[in-house]
Amino acid sequence: MRRNLFSALAGGLFGLGLAVSGMTDTTKVQGWLDVFGDWDPTLAFVMGGAIVPMIVAWRIAARRQTGLLGTALPLRSDPAISHNLVLGSLLFGIGWGLAGLCPGPSVAALGYGGWAGALFLLAMMAGMVAAPALRVHIDRLAAT
């Protein structure tokens, strides 16, 4: 019960942060990505506001064995740059630039995004389902 409560609070805080920062506004996000046109640098502060607390959180987590609720802490991801990371980053960036949404804001936008937001979320979920098979194929190509 306590874990569900903390999950709901964290999700609500995350959604509120997305809404307040403008990350659910597709035109604002696309303006951030349009560095050679009508560039809007305000989302740099949003990203900085996310990166700085995570640096602190990772330092605290490095000294702990368990989280506040007694569960195991996730391991840090491998810092190596692989073909999977590069391809995933490219696909993420293309999708973000075209739609102006990424996974978190797309869920938050369901409340007001209408059919376009729902269509984006369905397409994203279809991509997540197809990704494991595609990854096997890409790994085979990269090995040759």
ABEGO torsion letter per residue (X at the ends): XAAAAAAAAAAAAAAAAAAAAGAABAAAAAAAABAABBBBAAAAAAAAAAAAAAAAAAAAAAABABBAAGBBBBBBBBABBBAAAAAAAAAAAAAAAAAGBBAAAAAAAAAAAEAAAAAAAAAAAAAAAAAAAAAAAAAAAAAX
